[in-house]
Amino acid sequence: MGAPAFKLIILDRDGVINHDSPDFIKSPAEWIPVPGSLEAIARLNQAGYRVVVASNQSGIARELFDMVTLNAIHHKMHSLAQQVGADIDAVFFCPHSAADNCDCRKPKPGMFTEIAQRYKVSLKGVPVVGDSLRDLQAGYVSGCTPYLVLTGKGEKTRATGGLPPGTQVFADLAAMVAQLLKTAAAPAPAPAINQ
């Protein structure tokens, strides 16, 4: 797997793109975007990024909602994103509970391995944005560069500590994307001239 012909970014869903709830997001009506998040995804698209979501959805295993409902939630997410010119390329999710001991539930890297295989790329240096330690851990062990946002569980995650090395912290997805794109657009330093 070599360098991709495109740029990739991996986002958690609940707490990053939309407001989270301790009671889970169980219906399309409960899926409410964090202000500026969908516009940030549009900016990523305009800069050539493919945006992929990787999300634990144990509410399925807990029978709080079913696949039809999850699909309806994702349909709302895609529809609202499209209204602001944003495109989410794919949604990867783990439907299992922690008790299932699967390989896809974050902090295990199974979803990230699947993303790398599907896109035929190495995830080395790919930005991963999450609001919980498990989001960042799954990305970090997969070679991704971790970014914590303080929306959702982010404040609590930062206070708890134990973040992967090199984790950068931002107020929200919009702030993270602004910095990522600013850094990417910065001119490279001129080479030193040896005299």
C-alpha positions as CSV (number, residue, x, y, z in Angstrom):
1,M,0.0,0.0,0.0
2,G,1.7,3.2,-1.2
3,A,0.9,6.8,-1.1
4,P,-2.7,7.4,-2.1
5,A,-3.7,9.6,-5.1
6,F,-6.1,11.4,-2.6
7,K,-6.0,12.6,0.9
8,L,-8.0,10.8,3.6
9,I,-9.3,11.8,7.0
10,I,-11.1,9.7,9.5
11,L,-13.8,11.2,11.8
12,D,-15.7,9.7,14.7
13,R,-19.4,10.5,14.4
14,D,-21.0,11.2,17.8
15,G,-19.4,14.1,19.6
16,V,-17.4,15.2,16.6
17,I,-19.9,15.7,13.7
18,N,-23.0,15.6,15.8
19,H,-24.0,16.3,19.4
20,D,-23.6,13.2,21.6
21,S,-25.9,11.8,24.2
22,P,-25.2,9.5,27.2
23,D,-28.5,7.8,26.1
24,F,-27.2,7.2,22.6
25,I,-28.4,8.7,19.3
26,K,-31.4,6.5,18.7
27,S,-33.3,8.2,15.9
28,P,-32.8,10.7,13.1
29,A,-34.5,13.4,15.3
30,E,-31.7,13.0,17.9
31,W,-29.0,13.4,15.3
32,I,-28.1,17.2,15.5
33,P,-24.9,18.5,13.9
34,V,-22.3,20.3,16.0
35,P,-22.4,23.9,14.6
36,G,-19.8,24.2,11.9
37,S,-19.0,20.5,11.6
38,L,-20.7,19.9,8.2
39,E,-19.2,23.1,6.8
40,A,-15.8,21.9,8.0
41,I,-16.4,18.6,6.1
42,A,-17.2,20.6,3.0
43,R,-13.9,22.6,3.4
44,L,-12.1,19.2,3.6
45,N,-13.7,18.0,0.4
46,Q,-12.8,21.3,-1.3
47,A,-9.2,20.7,-0.3
48,G,-9.2,17.2,-1.8
49,Y,-9.9,15.1,1.2
50,R,-12.1,12.0,1.3
51,V,-13.9,12.0,4.6
52,V,-14.6,8.7,6.2
53,V,-16.5,8.1,9.5
54,A,-15.5,5.3,11.9
55,S,-18.1,4.9,14.7
56,N,-18.9,2.5,17.5
57,Q,-22.6,1.9,17.5
58,S,-23.2,-0.5,20.3
59,G,-26.8,0.7,20.5
60,I,-27.5,-2.0,17.9
61,A,-26.2,-4.8,20.2
62,R,-28.0,-3.2,23.1
63,E,-31.2,-3.3,21.0
64,L,-31.8,0.5,21.5
65,F,-32.2,0.8,17.7
66,D,-31.9,-1.4,14.6
67,M,-30.1,-1.2,11.3
68,V,-33.1,0.4,9.6
69,T,-32.9,3.3,12.2
70,L,-29.1,3.5,11.9
71,N,-29.4,3.8,8.1
72,A,-32.1,6.5,8.6
73,I,-29.7,8.4,10.9
74,H,-26.9,8.2,8.4
75,H,-29.3,9.2,5.6
76,K,-30.1,12.4,7.6
77,M,-26.3,13.0,8.1
78,H,-25.6,12.6,4.4
79,S,-28.6,14.8,3.4
80,L,-27.6,17.6,5.7
81,A,-24.0,17.4,4.7
82,Q,-25.0,17.6,1.0
83,Q,-27.0,20.7,1.7
84,V,-23.8,22.6,2.6
85,G,-21.7,21.0,-0.2
86,A,-20.1,18.3,2.0
87,D,-19.7,14.7,1.1
88,I,-19.0,11.8,3.5
89,D,-17.3,9.2,1.4
90,A,-18.1,6.2,3.7
91,V,-19.3,5.2,7.1
92,F,-17.7,2.3,8.9
93,F,-19.3,1.2,12.2
94,C,-19.1,-1.4,14.8
95,P,-22.5,-2.7,15.9
96,H,-21.1,-4.8,18.8
97,S,-21.0,-4.2,22.5
98,A,-17.8,-4.4,24.6
99,A,-18.9,-7.9,25.8
100,D,-18.8,-9.2,22.2
101,N,-15.0,-8.8,22.2
102,C,-14.9,-8.1,18.5
103,D,-11.9,-6.6,16.6
104,C,-13.8,-3.7,15.1
105,R,-14.9,-1.9,18.3
106,K,-12.6,1.0,19.1
107,P,-10.1,1.1,20.8
108,K,-9.2,-2.0,18.7
109,P,-8.1,-1.1,15.2
110,G,-10.3,-3.4,13.2
111,M,-12.4,-0.6,11.5
112,F,-9.2,1.2,10.6
113,T,-7.7,-1.9,9.1
114,E,-10.9,-2.3,7.0
115,I,-10.6,1.4,5.9
116,A,-7.0,0.8,4.8
117,Q,-7.9,-2.3,2.9
118,R,-11.0,-0.7,1.3
119,Y,-9.1,2.3,0.1
120,K,-5.8,0.4,-0.5
121,V,-3.8,2.9,1.4
122,S,-1.5,3.1,4.4
123,L,-3.0,5.0,7.3
124,K,0.4,6.4,8.3
125,G,-0.1,10.1,9.0
126,V,-3.8,10.1,8.2
127,P,-5.6,12.5,10.5
128,V,-8.1,10.8,12.9
129,V,-10.5,13.1,14.8
130,G,-12.3,12.0,17.9
131,D,-13.7,13.1,21.2
132,S,-12.8,10.0,23.2
133,L,-9.6,8.2,24.1
134,R,-10.7,5.0,22.3
135,D,-11.1,7.0,19.0
136,L,-7.6,8.3,19.2
137,Q,-6.1,5.0,20.4
138,A,-7.6,3.0,17.5
139,G,-6.2,5.6,15.1
140,Y,-2.8,5.9,16.7
141,V,-2.0,2.1,16.7
142,S,-3.0,2.2,13.0
143,G,-0.4,4.9,12.3
144,C,-2.9,7.9,12.1
145,T,-2.1,11.3,13.5
146,P,-4.5,11.9,16.5
147,Y,-6.6,15.0,17.0
148,L,-8.9,15.5,20.0
149,V,-11.9,17.8,19.8
150,L,-13.4,19.2,22.9
151,T,-17.0,18.7,21.8
152,G,-18.9,15.6,22.9
153,K,-16.8,13.8,25.5
154,G,-13.7,15.8,24.6
155,E,-13.4,17.9,27.7
156,K,-13.6,14.9,29.9
157,T,-11.2,13.0,27.7
158,R,-8.6,15.8,28.0
159,A,-9.0,16.0,31.7
160,T,-8.6,12.2,32.2
161,G,-5.3,12.3,30.3
162,G,-3.4,9.4,28.8
163,L,-3.7,10.8,25.2
164,P,-1.5,9.2,22.5
165,P,1.8,10.9,21.9
166,G,1.5,13.9,19.6
167,T,-2.3,14.4,20.1
168,Q,-3.3,17.9,19.1
169,V,-6.4,19.4,20.8
170,F,-9.0,21.7,19.2
171,A,-12.2,23.2,20.4
172,D,-14.2,21.5,17.6
173,L,-14.0,20.0,14.2
174,A,-14.2,23.4,12.5
175,A,-11.2,24.6,14.4
176,M,-9.2,21.4,13.7
177,V,-10.0,21.6,10.0
178,A,-9.0,25.3,9.8
179,Q,-5.6,24.5,11.3
180,L,-5.1,21.4,9.2
181,L,-5.8,23.3,6.0
182,K,-3.8,26.3,7.1
183,T,-0.8,24.0,7.8
184,A,-1.2,22.2,4.5
185,A,-1.3,25.5,2.6
186,A,1.7,27.0,4.3
187,P,4.7,27.3,2.0
188,A,7.6,25.1,2.6
189,P,10.6,26.8,4.0
190,A,13.2,27.8,1.4
191,P,16.2,25.6,1.3
192,A,19.3,26.9,3.0
193,I,22.0,28.2,0.7
194,N,25.4,27.0,1.6
195,Q,28.1,29.6,0.9
